[in-house]
Amino acid sequence: MGVRENLLQVTNRIADAAERAFREPSDIKLVAVTKTVEPERIAEAIEAGVTCIGENRIQEAERKFGAVLPPVEKHMVGHLQRNKVPKALELFDMIESVDSPRLAREVSKRAERAEDDARGVSDGRADVLIEVNTSGEESKYGFEPDEVVDAVRELADLPGIRIVGLMTVGAFLPDPEDVRPCFRRLRELRNEIEEAVIPGVRMDHLSMGMTNDFEVAIEEGSTIVRIGRAIFGER
């Protein structure tokens, strides 16, 4: 199947998962992850209805975004090195992968200095999600679950970021049901942060779920799913 047919299938699956969870499909944002996908196919996906794309690497994103693409929201979804933060703020509307206090401070500092037309900066603040390592795997980036609430409380005081939710990469397992605890844990952490009523912090988003497991993530409360292979095929 082509990109348009794949996208239709994915959106139908999102709708079905939302229905099972007694949720509205419109409450779930699809981020089409375009890692290694050429600009022509990205444009095809946008023309088919994709409204948000996600990239993992700054250099690749810079090359692609320089091509002529229809207007679309852009999210940074991969690990971000601190020296790439200024460029990330120029390219992206949201940084989903703030995975350490040092990175958060760098984003805050650079956002305060950013030009008015920097894509991800408004009123001197960048919209970010805090990445949490819910799987416990050493290969994964992110805050440890038991430190997230205190970390968000501390990072909320940074003047250049606006924390609007949490993100996780679930364990990569054959059975999506085995990944459910990762997603449930992120939802529980979201609830803890909401209950803490931290000034300046919003928990609008839970970014969790990819091609292998997005339906389970939606059942556990995901508001953003990051899907690449199911739309663009195997890389």
N, C-alpha and C positions, 0 to 999 in steps of 0.2 A: 504493500500500500504506500501511497505518497504521503507527504506531510499533511495535506488537508484532511485526508481520510484518517490518518493517525490522530490528528488533533481532535476530530469529531469523536473518535472512540474514547480518547482520554477525557474529554469534557463530559461524555455520557457516564463514564465510570465515576468521575467526581460527583456528578449529580446523584448517582445511585448510592454512593457512600454517604453523601450528605443526608439523603432521605432515610437511610438506616439509622443515622444518628439524630434524626428529627431536627435537621438543620437546613438552612437555605443554601443552595449551591452558590448564590451570589455572594455569600459571606466568605467564600474561599477564593483566594487569588492564585491563579496559575502562573508560575514563573517558568518560562521555557528556557532551560539551560542550554546554552549554545556553544559550549566548549567544543572546539575543533570543527564546528559547523561553519561552512563558508557563507559569506554575506548574502549570496543569492538565495540560499535556502532559508536563511533567517527572514529575508524579505518575503518569501513565499509564506512562511508561518504567520507573519504579521498581517499579510493580506488575507489570510484565512481566519484571522480573528485573535491572534495572540496580542496581548496588550502590555506584557511585561516580559523582559528577557533577563537572564542571569548569566554572568561570566565569572570564571574562576581565576583568570590571570589578567593582570593589568596590561601587559604588553600585547596580548592577543586582543583584548578589548579595544585598546587604542587603535590597533590596525583596522579592526572591523568597523568600529564606530566612525572611522574616517571615511568609510564608504557611504554611499547614498542609501540611507535606510528610512522607511516611513517613521514618523514620530512614535516613540514607544518608551515606556518606563524601563529603567535599567537598574538592576541590583547587583552588587558585588556579593558573590556567594562563596568564594573560595578564601583560603588563608591569605591574609594581607600583611605584607612586610611593612614595617614602619616607614622605610624610605620611599615607599610607593603611595603613601597616604595623600600627598598633594594631588597627584594625578588621579587617584580614586575619587577624590572630592570633585574633580572636574568632570569625570566621566559618568558617575553614578548618582542616582536619586536616593539610594539607600545602601548602607553597608550592613549586611546581615551577619558578618563574621567577626565581630569584635570579641576576641578570645582571650584577652589579658588586660590587666590594668595599664601596662606600659603602652599597649596599642590604643586603648581608650584615651589616655592622656595625649598621645600624639595626634589622634584625630581631633580632639578638642582644641589643641593648640593651633593646628593647621586650619581648622574650620574658622576660628576667630580671625585668622589672617586672610582667609580666602576672598577672592574677588566676588563682587555681587552676583556675577553670572555663573559662579561655580554651581554645577548641576545639583549637587546634594546638599547645598547649604542655603538656609533661609534664616534671617535674623541672626547670622553669625553662629548658627548651630546646625549640626548634621544629624539626620535621623539614623539611628543605629539599632541593631538587635544585639543582645549579649549571647554569645555562643556558649553552650553548656555541653560538657562531655558526659552525656547520660549513659553511655555504654561502658565507661570505665576502661576503654581500650587505650593503650599507650600511644598508638599511632594517631589518635584523634586529638584535635585541638579543642580548647574550650576550658571554661571554669569548671571546677569540681562542683557537683550538685550541692554539697553541704556548705560551700562558701559563697553561693550565688547571691543569696539575700543580702548578706553583709556587703558583698562587693557592689551590688547595685545601689545600696544605700550610700556607699562611699563615692561611687562614680557619678551619682546624681548631682553632686556639687560641681562637677566640671562644667564650665560655662559654655563650651563649644560643642557639646553633644546633647541630643535629645533621645533618651532611651524609650523606645516604643514597643518593646517586646523581647522575646527570647527565640533562639534558634538552636537546633541540634541536628547532628547527623547520626541516625540510628545505627545500631550494629548491622553489618551486612551479612544477613543470614538467609538461607533458602526459604524458610517459612516465615512470612510476614507476621504471623501471630507471635513468634518468638521475639520480634522487635517491639511489640506493643508496650512492654514495661518501660522502654526508653521514652516513648511518647507520653505515656501516662505520667512518668516522673516529671517531664517538662511542664505538663499541665498543672501538676501539683505545685511546682515551683512558682509558676505564674500566679496561682491562687495565693500562695504565701506572700508574694511580693505585693499583690493587690491588698491583702489584709494588713500589710505593714504600712500602707498609705504613705509612701515615700514622696515628698514634694518634688514635682517636676518629672516624675516617672509615669509613663503610661504603658499598660500591658495590652495594647491593641492587637498584637500579633504573636502567634506561635508559628514559626517557620519550621515545619518538620514533615518529612515524607518525600520520597523520591520514587523513581519508576517501580522499584521492587515492592514498595510498602506504603504508597501514599493513601490507599483506601483505609488501611488500619489507622494511619495518622489522622485522617479526617474524622474517623469514628472517635478518636481520642481528643479532638478539639483543634486540630490544625487549622490555621487561617491562611497559610501560605504553603503551597506544595511546589517543590522544585523538580521539574521533570524534563529529562533530556532524551534518553533512549526511546521511550515510548512514543515520542513525537518525531524524532529525527532518525531513529534506527541505531543499530550498533555502530560504535565508533571504530 
